[in-house]
Amino acid sequence: MRAMLPTMRSFVALSVLAAATPALAGFTIEGKPKVTFNAEGSPGVLTFEGVTRELSLQDDGTNLVFSVPMDTVETGISLRDEHMRKTYVQTDQFPDAILSVARDQISWPTDGSSEGTVQGRFTVHGVERGVTVTYSIKLTKSGYRVKASFPFDTSSHGVEIPSYLGVTIKPAMEAEVTVDLVDAT
C-alpha cells in the first residue's frame, strides 16, 4: 500500500520538472519513465520498493499534469501488491495518483543542467495536497532527462497505515522519478 503512494510522489516530481518549459512548448514522454518509491518500517525489519513504468502526461501550455495508474505499481510480492491496492490505496475508487505543476515554475537548462525545487498539487486517494519537489534536469540530444524526488505523507491523504504483527510502515516516504521529456512543439 505504501509503495503505491510513494509512486504518486514520484509522479508529482515529474510533473514539476516538465512545468518549467517555455510557455508554448508541449512536452511528451519519451521511452519508459521510471517511478520508484521507498517505504520503510521499523529499522531493519521492513523496507520495500514499489516501481512502475506507467506514467501519462497532459500539457495544456500552462500546467503539466502527470498521472500514475496505481494498479501498475509492483513491490515484488503479488500478495502485498493486492493488499495495498484493495485495502489501503483502494484503487477501485481512486485509480490514479495525479500531480499538477505550473510550467513556468521550473528552471529549464539551455545547455548543461539545472536543479531546484518547485511547488505542485498532488492528489491521491481523492485528497489533494501541496508538495515540494526537488529536481535536476539535464539537457539531452532529444530533450531533457529529469530526475525528481519528494516526501509524501500517506496519512494526510486518508490512506490507512499498514501494520502487520506489530510492524508498521512509516507514513512519510521518499519517492523518485526518472523520465525523458521531449519538446513536441
N, C-alpha and C positions, 0 to 999 in steps of 0.2 A: 504494500500500500504506500509506504513512504517512497519507495522507488519511483512510483508514478508521479508523485507530487514534485519531487526534485526535477523530474523531466520537464515539467512545466516551467520551472525556474529557468532551465536552460533555454527553453523556448523564448522566454522573456528576454534573456540576454541577446539572443539572436535578433529579435525584433529591434531592440535598441540600436544595435550596430548598424542595421540597414537604414535606420531613420536619418542618418546624417548625410545622405547623398544629396546632390543638387536637387532643387525643388522640382524640376521637370523630368528627372531621371526616373526610370521604372526598373526596379530590381526583380530578378528571378533567382531561384536557387539552382545552382549547377551541381551535378553529381549527387552524392548521397551525404546529407548533413549527418552529424552525429550529436545526439542529445544524451548526456550522461548525468546521473545523479548518484550521490553517495549518501547513504543512510547509515547512521551509527546508533548503537545502543550502549549498554554498559561496556566500558573499555575491555577489549579483548574477548568479549562474549558474542556480540552480534554486530557485524558490519556487512553491508552488501551494496551492490551497484545495480542500477537499472539502466537499460540502454534501449534507445530506439533510433532508427534512421528515417522515421516518417515525420515530416515537417512540411507544412504548407505556408505560403506567404501571399498576402494580398497587399498591394502597394497602390494606394489611391492618390499618390502625389503629395499628401500631407502626412499621413500616418502609415507605418508599416505594421501589419497585423499578422502575427505568427500563430499557427495552431498546431498542436500536437494531439493526435488521437491516442488517448490514454490506454486503449486496449492493445496498443502495439509495444508498450514498454515491457521489457523482459528482464528478469533478475537472475535467470539461470536455473530457477526451480519452479516448475509449472504449477505446483500446488500453491506456493506462495503467491505467484502471479494471480492465480484465480481468486484467492482470498483478498488480495489487495483490490482487485477490480470490483468484486461483488460486495464485499463487506465495508471497505474503507473509502475508496475513491468513488464507488458507486457509478461506474461508467455507463450503466444503463440509463441513468438520469443525467449524468454530467460527462458526456463522452470526450470532450476536448479541454485542454488547457490552452488559454489564449493570452498572448502578450501584445499590447499595443504601445507603440512608441512614436513620438513626433519625429519626423525625418530630419528636421533642422537642429536637433539636439546632439547630433553625432559629428565628431571631427574626423572627416574622411581625408586620408593622405593623398596628396597629388603625386608624391613619389616616396618611396620608403614605407614608413609605417607611422601609426599614431596609436595613442591609448588614452583612456579616460573613463569617466563614469557618466551614466545617464539615468534619468528617472523614467519609469514606464508604469503601465497599468497591467496587472496580472490577474487573470480570472481562472479559478479552479474551484471545483465543487460548488459552482454557482455563486461564489463570493469574489468580488473584485477588490484588490488592494494595491497600493503603490509599492513599487520595488526599486531598488538601486542596483544597477548592473555595471560591473566593471568589465571593460572590454579592451582588446587590442586588435588592430586592423593592419593587415599587410597588403600592399598593392601587388597583384599578380599579373601575369600576361593577359588574362581574360577578365579580370575584375578584382575582387577583394577576397582575402581569406580572413574570416572573422572568428575570433575566439572570445568567449564571454563566460562570466560566472556571476552567480548571485545567491545570496542566502534566501531561504524560503521557510516560513513557519507554517506547517500544515494545520496546526490547531487554530490559527487565526482565520483559516478558510473553512472551518467547520468540519475538518476531517478528524475522525476519532484516531487517537494514538494507539497503534497496535501494541499489544502486550501478550506474551506467551510464557507461562510458567515463571512469572516474576521478572522476565526480561522485557524491558520497554524500549521502544525506539524513541530517540530524542526528536522533539518537534522541529528543531532547527536543523536544516540540511544545506548542503552545498551542491549546486548544480553547475554543469559545464556544457557549453555548446561550441562545436566547431562546424563552420559552414563556409562554402564558397558562394559568393554572390556575383551575379553578372548584371551589369547595367544594360537594360534592354531598350534604351532609347534609340 
